[in-house]
């Protein structure tokens, strides 16, 4: 279902201290944009921000960047992040940057000087048709781009409900020289600890669809 455009969304985002509108101007300077210099974790396609609201509010020693493309979605992420910090009695939201960015053009805003330590990709569009597969966030073309700013030893955490996307992504990661350090076809019944459930994950789980999950290391 297409989300209706909300003219008030952008003004609300622009008034937010942790929203960044001029992303390209920070290329190579993201470490300096945060109050404290900590490892940076990046979520590609943050949606309504429920995943990031938990991570950023619970981990003061990590800096987070959350990206999506539509203001109408990002404004919900903003509100959920604010609520997450409030629930954990964090008065200042100082370790997260929220922004609108086309992921296919992400190299315009991130460079090797930024040294991202971890990338989260949660329930991205599976693009099942052959002619569209290059649009996948785990496709070889995208992985090559991520390697430009993902530091050596940095990791990609990938979750999906889609079996074909998961199987083909395993090959994409191998082809691009990533080391697969963790793989499960049923995350909720695995030995992995510390999972934070996204809104899509909760929806698919209720339908009986298992969450596939992997960790790939940039070596």
C-alpha positions, 0 to 999 in steps of 0.5 A, a space after each residue: 500500500 502506497 503511503 499518502 504524501 504528508 506535507 507536514 512531514 518534512 517540516 517536522 523532520 527539519 525541526 528535529 536535532 538528529 535529522 540530517 538533510 544535507 547528507 552529502 556535505 558530511 561525506 568523510 566527516 561523519 565521525 566528527 558530526 557526533 558528540 562522541 567518537 564511537 563506532 558507527 552502525 548504519 541501518 539501510 532502510 530503517 522504516 518506522 524506526 522501531 529497531 533503531 529506537 531500541 539499539 540507539 537508546 540502549 547503547 550510548 557507546 555506539 553512534 548510529 545512522 538510520 536511512 530511508 527515503 520517504 519523509 512520511 516513513 522517516 517522521 514515524 521513525 523520528 517519533 519512535 526514536 524519541 519515544 524509545 529514548 524517553 522510555 529509557 530515561 535518555 534525555 538527550 538524543 545524541 548518538 543517532 542521525 536520521 536521514 533521507 537518502 537513496 541507498 543506490 547513491 549511498 557512496 555520495 554520502 559515505 567514504 572510506 574515511 567514515 569507517 562504518 563498523 556495522 551495517 544492518 539490512 532488515 527485511 529489504 525488498 526482495 525484488 524477485 524478478 530477474 531484471 530487478 535483482 540488481 536493485 537488491 540491497 544485498 546484490 553484488 553491485 551494492 556490496 561493492 559500494 558498501 566495501 568502500 566505507 565498511 571498515 576491515 573486519 566490519 560486519 553486515 547483519 542481514 535479516 529477511 523472510 524471503 527464502 530465495 533472497 536469502 539463498 542468493 544473498 549467501 552467494 552474493 556475499 561469498 562472491 564479494 569476499 565476505 566471510 559468513 560467520 553466522 547463518 540461521 534459517 530460523 532466527 527465533 529458534 536459534 542460539 543467537 542472542 540479542 535480536 531486536 524485532 522489527 515491525 516486519 519481523 513481528 508481522 511475518 512471525 505471526 504468519 508463521 514465516 521464519 526469519 532468516 539471518 546472517 552475519 557477513 564480515 568484510 575481510 
